[in-house]
Amino acid sequence: MISLLSERTKAIVQIVFGIIIAAIVLLFSDRIAELSAYGYIGVFLISLLSSATILIPAPGWAVVVALSKTLDPYILGIAAGVGSGLGEMVGYEVGNGARRLIDKNDNNIKAIEKYGAVAIFFLAFIPNPLFDVAGLAAGALKMPMWKFLLATVSGRILRFFLLAYLGSWALAQF
């Protein structure tokens, strides 16, 4: 079977795709917060877009905390967690394309090689501004996409549950 694209071309396409997605998100970053008017769907989209940037943090979590006063923290946590987890697929794809460029001695890469999906879950759960490196590493190490996505979404849902509940409680005090 003849491949339409060479491996090198596929890698370049994956990297360019990730850069284009991140650039579009950054270009419209001042308008992303407006999506919060759409409730849970808005939070899903904000989390998705905030997580789609690579190595440039976008604080989607702040919207989760702010909306926790008016929206159910559990549904809010699920919407934000699923959106955030799906957004991390951009970093995964770029890593998959750039596997030859990643330093195999990076601590995130070593953890992912050793602990796999458990490391991804933990790194997705904790406030970790360098999670994109974990996504890049998972893609570069050819972790199955479904494992990466399941671990990332699970970790993010738990994180956003806690943020939404904490935000709801804190905002109720005022």
N, C-alpha and C positions, 0 to 999 in steps of 0.2 A: 504494500500500500504506500502510495506516495504522499508524503506530508506536504501540505500546502505552504507551511511556514517552517523555516529551519528553527532549531532550538535557540540559536542566538537571536533570531528575529522575534520569536515568542517572548524571550526574556526582555528584549528592548520594548516590545509592545506592553508587557505587564508593568514595567517601570514607568513608561510614559503615561499609561493609564492612571497609575497612582498619583503621579505628579499633576496631571490634569484635574483629577477629582479634588485633590488638596487645594490646588490653585482656585478652582471654582468656589469651594467652600470658603476659603479665605477672602475671595473677592466679594462675596455676599455676606460675610460674617456680621456686618452691622445690621443686617435685616433678619438674621436667623432667629433672634429672640422674639420677633413678631409672631412666630409660629406658636408661641405659648397660648395665644388666643384660641387655638383649636384643641385645647384640653389634652387628653391622653394621646391623641394622634399627633398633636403638635410636639409633645414631649418626646414621643418616639422619633419624630423627624429631627428634632434638635439634637437628641442623643446620637442618632445615626450620623448626622452631619458633623457634629463635634468630634466624633471618634474617627471620622474618615480622613482627618488631617494627619499627616505623617510628621512626627517629631516636633510639631508646633501645637502646643496645647490650646484647646478651645474649651472653656468652662461650661459645658452642658450641665454639669452637676448643680450649678448655682440655680438654674431654672427649676430643677427637681425640688430643691429645698424651698424655693420661693412658692412653688405651686402646691407644696404639701399642706399648706393651710386651707386650701379650698378643694383639693382633690383627694380621693382615697389613697393613702400612702402605699397600700399593697398593689393596687392596680397601677399606680404611678411608678412604683419600683419595677414592675414587670415591663411596662411600656418603655421606660428608660433603659432598662437592662437589655431587652431584646434589641432595641434600636442601637444602643452602644456596641453590643456584640456584633451586630451585622456591619456596623461602620468599620470595625476593626479588620474586616475582610480586605479592605484596601491595603493595609500594611502587610497582611499575609500574602496577597498577590504580588506586591512589590518585592517582598522577600523571596518569594518563589522565583521571581525573575532575576533577582540579584544574588542568588545563592553563592556565586563565585566571589562576591565582593565582601562578604561578611567575615569579620574576625572570629575564628572558631574559639578564641580564648576569652571572649566576652562572658561574664558571669551569667547573664540571662540565657545565653546559648548553652552553657554548660548545664544549667538547671533544667532546661527544656530537654536536652539530650538525656539527662539522667532520670528526670521525673515525668516528662511528657505532659499529658493533659492536666495532671495535678499541679505542676508548676504554672501552667497557663491559667488554671482556675485561680490559684493564689495570687498571681501577678495581676489578674483582671480584677480581683476583689479589693486588694489594697490600693490606696491612693498612690499610684505609681506613674509619674509623668513620663517614664521611659517605657511604658507598656508597648509602644510601637516597635521598640527593639525586639520585644518578645514575639510580636506578630511577624516581624521580618525574619526572626530566627526560625519560627515554626514553619514559615513558608520555605525558607532556605533548607531546612532539615527534612523537608517533604513530609511533615506531619500530615496525616489525612485531614482534609478540610473539615469533615464532619466532626472530628475530635476537637480540632481547634475551635470551631464554632460553638459546639456544645459546652466546652470548658469556659470559653470567653463569656458566652451569654449567661451561663449559670453563675459565674463569679460576679458579673456586672449586675444581674438581678439581685443577688444577695446584697451587694454594695448599695444599690439604689433603694432597696427595701429599707435598709438601715438609715440611709440619708433621708428618705422621705418620712419615715417614722420619727426620727430625731428632729427634723425640720418641723413637722406637724406639732410635736410636743413643745418645741421651743417657741414657735410662733403663737401657740395657744396661751403662752404665759404672758403675752403682751396685750 
